[in-house]
Amino acid sequence: MIVYLDEGDCRSGKPNPNYAKALFNWPGNAGRLYSPSRDVRVKARRVYDASTEEMFKDGGGICYGSGVVICSDQVACKDISRNDFTLEYSFSERWLEKYTDSATVMNNLIYIFDFVDSAGMMTMPAHAHEESDLLAAIGIHVQGEYRMGIGSQMKESLSLLEVMAYNDFLKRHATRLEDALEWVYREYFPTEYGIEGFSLSLPAESATWLDKCKCIGPEIERVVKSYSLYSEYGSIDGDYFPYEDLKAFSTYKSMMPKKYAIAGSRFEPLARQLFSDQCLLSYRPNHDDDARCFYDLIRSSEVFDSDYPEIYLGAIEELIGKNLVCRAEDSGALLPTMRAACMKRVWDDGAIYLNRFGMKSNEAIDELVSDDILAYSRCLFSPDEADYLNYMYNNALFSNSRGLRNKHDHANAPVDDPNADEAKEDYYRLLILLIEITLKINFEFSDLTGQGGIEDFVDWPLYGENIRKQAKSLSAKRDDG
């Protein structure tokens, strides 16, 4: 392997960066077949970094990303502009400086900045079907890796830029995101929900970025342990803390009997017929369709059985038999049902947060669960959310984990500069995890008690015209259930 990393293959004379990436992300459970030495892993990482730098120097490759700016002349809380493959999100300085109290800061994280979506789901996690089937099959992939597509990479990058920009803004106005988070646990939970016992002590502003990284990891653990104890016992007893271990994020239970609808044992085959871009039902002979999948096709166009060769009709009849597709009474055109719309949300987002989903779909979801197409989950985090938290926080589940807590707890690198940019970014990524966890716990308590949320909205425009235009153009392409 060392020779290969030095000399590459006989055709190009260079090592393939995909193979180098596979070597330094080699999964531990594949050690019986081959286990790269630390020399191989280190060299593979250097080869990969050098190859990436070479590939994108002088503007090579396709550049995509996100930008964040706080505008003094913008009235709407949030707007967006697009330049080729880059999206720039702009936020109103006038709004942000008008309300810097902790309650509004936390509401801004929910309603203005991109930490949760309108359905109450975390925005950064990768989803199994966010890439087309063709793109997902391209490249070298390591067993047990956490797969992030371009979309989830852009969302993660956006959240990092937003939290850094917003916290810098707040510090210029004599407060911090850390202050708002401490307020949630010390004041808001006791007064709004009557829940005592949570505590949070975040690092001082004067600490180095490295010291902040070492301090915030245990505080995230303290919050999660507190929630775990409350969900189990109905109170937070400090004497139990030494015996409460931080577990995988997927193990923390919701106090709601039905928190999410997720994919069931029979979901994937039926969902692929409806939503996969490789399903042949998406393509009608002698028609010029541009729909990505069969579901989008029958929502946007008049489609009939007669449009397809006879060999396809059995698949259509199966979908009709499962009450996922129906025929219009007047024309006979094929249409998706509410059951299919519910499945589409799970296909796109990995789960449906039931308390934020339309009540009219509850019956359809119950039927899908009875048919083992969907299943109910009683967890604090959806499966995709839990995977993302595990990927970012620890090294337990994924071969390519960021493992930010472990990285700073176990001295995984020498310290040249405790205020280096890498330490700063690591701290803000850990702060994002704490924000996400805090918002999810808050939603849980709000669902449980019926309290919380915003009673009166301030008369202030939330979105700019560019966002409205984007939403209008996408409205026909996405079904919100």
Residue, then its C-alpha position, 0 to 999 in steps of 0.5 A: m500500500i505504501v508503494y501504491l500511495d507513492e507511485g500510483d497505478c501503471r496507467s496514471g502514475k498517481p494513486n486514486p484519491n478515492y482509494a486513498k480515502a478508503l484507506f484512511n477511513w478503513p472500517g475497524n470491523a473489516g480488520r480480519l481481511y486487511s487492516p491498514s497500518r498507521d503509516v498507511r493511514v497517515k500517508a493516505r490522508r496526505v495523498y487525498d488532501a494533496s489530490t483534492e487541493e490539486m483538483f480544485k486549484d485555479g478554480g478547477g472542478i465544479c464549485y458549490g457552496s453557501g454564503v451568509v451575510i447580515c445586511s443593514d438595508q434588508v428589511a425581511c428577516k431572511d432572503i436568498s440569492r443564487n450565483d451559479f452553484t452558490l447560494e447566499y443567504s442574507f439576514s436582516e441586521r435591523w431585525l437581529e439587533k432589534y431583538t437580542d433577548s434570549a427568547t428571540v435568539m432561540n426563536n431565530l434559530i428555529y424560524i429564521f436560521d437553518f437548524v430545523d425545518s418547518a416540519g420540526m426536523m433537523t436540517m443537516p442530517a444526510h438522507a438515504h435517498e437525497e442523491s439520485d440512484l446513479l450518483a449514489a452508485i458512483g465512487i468508492h465507498v467504505q463499509g460503515e461510512y456515513r454518506m453525505g451527498i452534495g445537498s447535506q454537505m451544503k446544509e452543514s456548511l451553511s449551518l456553520l457559517e450561520v452560527m459563526a456569523y450570528n454569534d459574532f453579531l450577538k457578541r457585538h451587542a453584548t450577548r452570545l448564543e451560549d447565553a441564550l442556551e444557558w437561559v433555556y435550561r436554567e430559566y425557560f424549562p422551569t418557568e414554561y414547562g415546570i421542569e427542574g434539574f437541567s443545568l448547563s455551563l458553557p465556556a467563557e468568552s475569554a477561553t481559547w477555542l481549544d479550551k472551549c472545545k474541551c469544555i462543551g463536549p461534557e456539557i452536551e453529555r450533561v444535557v443528554k443525560s439529564y433528558s434521559l433521566y427525566s424521560e425515565y423517572g419524570s425528574i432529574d436526580g443528580d445522584y443518578f448521574p454517575y451511573e448514566d452513560l452516554k449512549a448512542f443517540s438512537t437509544y434516547k426515548s421520546m415521552m410521546p407514544k408515537k413520535y415519528a413514522i419511519a420506513g417499515s419492512r415493506f417500504e423500500p420495494l414499493a417506494r422505489q417504484l414510486f420515487s426512484d429515478q431509475c424506475l421505468l414507470s418514470y419514462r413513457p414511450n413517445h412522451d417528452d416527460d422531465a419528471r424525476c420519478f413516477y410519483d412526480l410524473i402522475r402529479s404533474s401530467e395526465v398519465f394513463d395505463s395506455d401510455y405504457p407497454e403491457i409489460y408495465l401494467g402489472a407494476i401499476e396494478e400492484l401500486i393500485g392494489k396497495n392504494l398508493v395509486c388510484r384512477a380519477e373517476d372522470s378521466g381514468a388518469l393515474l393519481p397518487t394517494m394520500r398514502a403515497a404522499c406520506m411515503k414520499r415524505v419518509w423517502d425524502d426526509g427519513a421520517i415524519y414528525l407526527n405532531r407537526f404533520g397534518m392530522k388528515s394524514n393520520e389515518a393513512i399513516d395508521e394504514l401504512v403501519s398496519d401494512d408494514i410499509l411504515a413503522y412508528s418510532r418512539c425515539l427523541f431523534s429520528p433515525d437520520e438525526a441520531d446517525y448525524l449526531n453520532y457521526m459528528y460527536n463520537n466514533a462509535l458507529f461510523s468508520n469516517s466519523r468526525g468524532l469531535r468529542n473524542k478528538h478533543d478528549h483524547a488529544n488526537a493532534p498536537v497543539d500548535d495554536p490553541n486559537a487555530d481556525e480548525a479549533k474554532e470550527d470544531y467548537y462551532r460544530l459542537l455548539i450546533l450539535l448543542i443547539e440541535i439537541t436543545l431544540k429537539i428537547n424543547f419540541e419534546f416538552s412542548d408536545l408533552t405539555g402543550q406549552g411553549g411556542i410563539e403566541d404573538f408574531v411580530d408584524w415584520p416580514l419573515y421572507g424576502e421576495n427571492i425566497r418567495k420566488q424560489a418557493k413558488s417554483l418548487s411548489a409543484k415539485r414537492d408534496d408536503g403531505 
